[in-house]
Amino acid sequence: MIVRQPYFPAKNAAGTGTAPAAGTASNAVSVTELTRRVKLALATAIPPCWVRGEISNLRPQASGHVYFSLKDAGAQLSAVLFRADAARQQARLRDGLQVLAFGHVDVYTARGQYQLIVRALIEDGVGRLQREFEVLKRRLADEGLFDAARKKPIPPLPATVGFITSPTGAAVQDFIRILARRGWRGRLSVLPAKVQGEGAAEEMAAMLRAADAAGIFDLLVIGRGGGSLEDLWAFNEEPLVRAVAACRVPLISAVGHEIDFTLCDFAADARAETPSGAAELISSRFLACAERAARAVAALDGALRARLDRTRARLDRADARLRLLTPSACVERGFLRLDDLGNRLGAAITRAAMLKRKRLAAAAAALERRTPETRVQIASHRLLALWKRLQASSPASVLQRGFVIMRDEAGRPVQRRAEITPGQMLTAEFADGAIKVRNES
């Protein structure tokens, strides 16, 4: 753990703060030491865990290691899958894939960057179902199906209870066992129905309507044991949720584990964390006489669990320190350093080759400009341009543009009107010939 020492500036004679003297920084640590402490703190405080996210910036290496980032809407995390672990994975990694990754947090000391060392990785198909769950939940809530005013009170001492569930599941066995162990004296009817797969929601809804219409139950329970979101999806289907909300008999939803929530939980009159929790809720009044003994047992159990947790935490810290010193951890850090240097070397070689290539192209272009053939071509083009300009300025070219050259009897061009005398014979030269003319003015 890193402990930050508070800094209090020394007071000068005026009572104001001053900068610390050079000698007071003797307790400063190096960057390497600080990074090592951060690495130890992370390894100690964060045990290996599962992380859900989306793969991005996937970078497989020739060495077999795979680098990528895990991201969600709020953050992203660098991750690495080493060659031996990557070879065992069945998921086909690609950018945009939703996955569950198991691993531990480590710090790459060369860059001071923390990352997740992934040991196992599986595809996560929960995202789509979770979005459907939220959309349907919002729509039914807007209709008022989950309003607290619609919910009926749970009877404290129900005499007849109907449990809609799979008759072969472990949940019903746990439910019956808990009721028997707690001395409940009511009557329980197991109403069989599919709780998973195609048609399960319709079958449970039909059984719920039949139990409601029978009029013999004081309390109904609908539920099943734990499972994935896909396994519990029947309890999120709209027909069953509406049937639960419309039931006239008080109803408890007991689906999955404590962390599992379904739309039936919101539509029912009460929710139990598990089917076992529903059995405890129903039989709670029968345990009033054993309340003190139960509290004592709970206190003893809590103390034992706390002691076990403290012992387990000490063991985890020792295991984290030991893991930092194992040869495999040193080898993995070496792999990280080798891949980093290899990428940097490849980039440097590429940049050097591009620079050499540009210089060679520039030299070739300069040499091309200085060859005799090029100079002759340039001179030829210039000579041709001068010839064209000369041709454009010749008298013949002027005549071709519609002008006329007037000449006197000696054949000299007449440049001004004042040079012409009355009755003088002149020659008008056109582009296609000449004619004799006389000045009559």
C-alpha positions, 0 to 999 in steps of 0.5 A: 500500500502506498501511504502519501505523506502530507506536506506542510511548508516551513514557516519563515519569519513573516509566517508565510510558507516557503519551499522545502530545502534540498535536504528535506527530499531525502525520503523521495523514492525512485520511479522504479520503486514507486511503480513497484509499490503500485504493482504490489498494491494492485496485486494485493488489493484486487484478486483475480476476477471476471471482467465483462467488456468489448474487445477493441484494438486487437493486436495479435503478435508473431510471438503468439501473444495477443494484445487488446483493450476491453471497453464499455461505455465508461472506460477501457482497460489494456489486456494481454493474453499470453501465448500459452493461454491464447492457444487454449481459448475457443472464442474467435477474437475480433474487434467489437466482440463482447466477452467475459475475461478472467485474469488478474491486474498487473503493472507493466513497469517499463511503461508504468501502465496497468493491464489485465493479464487474461487467463480465460476468455469466453463470449458474452451473449448477455448484452442483447437480452439485457437490452431487450429486458430494459426496453420491455421493463420501461414499457411495462413500467410506463403502463403501471404494471409495477406500481406499488399501489397495485401490489397486495399484502402477503398473508402472514400465515398462509394455510394453502400455498401453490408453487408454480415451478418444475416438479423435478428441479432442485428449487422445489426440493429446497423449498419443501425441505426448508418448510419442513425444517422450519416446522411449517404446518400449512398445505403446499401444492406443487403446480408443474410447469416448464420454467425454461425453453420454448413455450415455458412462459405460456405454460406458466401463465396458463397454470397461474391463471388456472390457480387464480381461478381455482380460489383455493390458495391463500398465496402463490409462488412462482420461480425456479433455481438460478441460471444464466440470463438466457435460462431465466428469460421465460420470466421476462416474457410479456405474457407471463409478466402480464399474467403475474400482474393480473393475478388476484391471489397474493403472489411471490416471485422467487427466481434465480439467485439473489443477484438475479432480477426478472420482470416477474419480480417487479410485477409480483406482490413481493420478491424473494431472492431465491426459492429458498428465500420464499420458503423462509418468508412464508414460514417466518411467523412459525419461527418466533419462538426460536428467534433468540436461538437463531440470532445466536447461531447467526452471530456465531456464523457471522463471527466464523465467516469474518474470521475466515474472511480475514484469514483468506485475505491474509492468504490472498495477500501472501499469494499475491506477493509470491506470484510476483516472484515466480519464474513465470511472472518474470518470464511474462514480464520478459515477454512484454518487454521483448514484444515492446522492443520488437515493435519499436525496432520494427517501427524504427527500421520502417522509418529509416527505410522510408527516409532512405527511399525518399533520399534516393528518389530525390537524388534520382530526380536531380540526376535526371534533370542534369543529364544531356538528354534532358538539357537538349530537350529543354533547349529544343523546347525553348528554340521551338518556342522562340521560332513560334514567337518569330513566326507570329511576328513575321509580316506574313503572319500579320497579313494572315490576321487581316492587315494590309501593307501599303508600299510606294513605287519603290516598294518601301512600306508607307508608315504615315498618311503624310508620306502619301502625295495626291495622285501617288500610285501605291501597292496594297499587299494582302495575304493572298496577293497585291493590287495597285491603288491611286491616292485620290485625296 
